Amino acid sequence: MHHFYSFWIVNRIFVSFMKEKDNLTRFEKARIVGARALQLAMGAPPLIELPEGIFEPFEVAQLEYDADVIPLVVVRKGEKT
């Protein structure tokens, strides 16, 4: 197993990380939004009501991140869960 990342994305069902959101690094945020955008591009349904004119997966993922509804959690190496 490669250890290039100091964190892993773990699928969880509707886990809100509101408390952790302020503690995420910009790299972790980019990984979460990018992973969710990939899911949306592969056909996953959006978790929020989309405003008119928004249909790009990355834009939808950004809106979902801002609304704290992305079902992904960052698990940092060495942290107890």
C-alpha positions as CSV (number, residue, x, y, z in Angstrom):
1,M,0.0,0.0,0.0
2,H,1.3,3.4,-0.9
3,H,1.7,6.0,1.9
4,F,1.9,9.2,-0.2
5,Y,-1.1,10.8,1.6
6,S,-1.3,11.6,5.2
7,F,-5.0,11.1,5.2
8,W,-7.6,8.8,3.6
9,I,-11.1,9.4,2.3
10,V,-13.5,7.0,3.9
11,N,-17.1,6.7,2.8
12,R,-19.6,7.2,5.5
13,I,-23.4,7.7,5.3
14,F,-24.2,11.4,5.7
15,V,-21.5,12.1,8.2
16,S,-21.4,15.8,9.0
17,F,-17.9,17.2,9.8
18,M,-19.0,20.6,10.9
19,K,-16.7,20.6,13.9
20,E,-13.8,19.4,11.8
21,K,-14.5,21.6,8.8
22,D,-12.6,24.5,10.3
23,N,-9.6,22.3,11.0
24,L,-9.3,20.9,7.5
25,T,-6.2,21.9,5.5
26,R,-6.7,23.3,2.0
27,F,-5.3,20.0,0.6
28,E,-7.9,18.0,2.5
29,K,-10.7,20.3,1.3
30,A,-9.4,19.9,-2.2
31,R,-9.3,16.1,-1.9
32,I,-12.9,16.0,-0.5
33,V,-14.4,18.3,-3.1
34,G,-12.5,16.5,-5.9
35,A,-13.6,13.1,-4.7
36,R,-17.2,14.3,-4.5
37,A,-17.0,15.9,-8.0
38,L,-15.7,12.6,-9.4
39,Q,-18.7,10.8,-7.8
40,L,-21.1,13.3,-9.3
41,A,-19.4,13.0,-12.7
42,M,-19.9,9.3,-12.5
43,G,-23.6,9.7,-12.0
44,A,-24.1,10.1,-8.2
45,P,-27.2,12.1,-7.3
46,P,-26.6,15.6,-5.9
47,L,-27.4,15.9,-2.2
48,I,-28.7,19.5,-2.4
49,E,-31.2,21.4,-4.5
50,L,-29.3,22.9,-7.4
51,P,-29.7,26.5,-8.3
52,E,-30.7,27.2,-11.9
53,G,-27.7,27.1,-14.2
54,I,-25.5,25.0,-12.0
55,F,-24.7,21.6,-13.5
56,E,-20.9,21.2,-13.5
57,P,-19.8,18.5,-11.0
58,F,-17.1,20.6,-9.4
59,E,-19.5,23.5,-8.8
60,V,-22.1,21.2,-7.3
61,A,-19.4,19.6,-5.1
62,Q,-18.4,23.1,-3.9
63,L,-22.0,23.9,-3.0
64,E,-22.3,20.6,-1.2
65,Y,-19.1,21.3,0.8
66,D,-20.4,24.7,1.8
67,A,-23.7,23.1,2.9
68,D,-21.9,20.5,5.0
69,V,-23.6,17.5,3.3
70,I,-20.8,15.7,1.7
71,P,-20.7,12.1,3.0
72,L,-17.0,11.8,3.2
73,V,-14.7,12.0,6.2
74,V,-11.0,12.6,6.5
75,V,-9.1,10.1,8.6
76,R,-5.7,11.4,9.5
77,K,-2.8,9.0,10.0
78,G,-2.1,8.4,13.6
79,E,-5.4,9.8,14.9
80,K,-7.7,7.7,17.0
81,T,-11.2,7.4,15.7
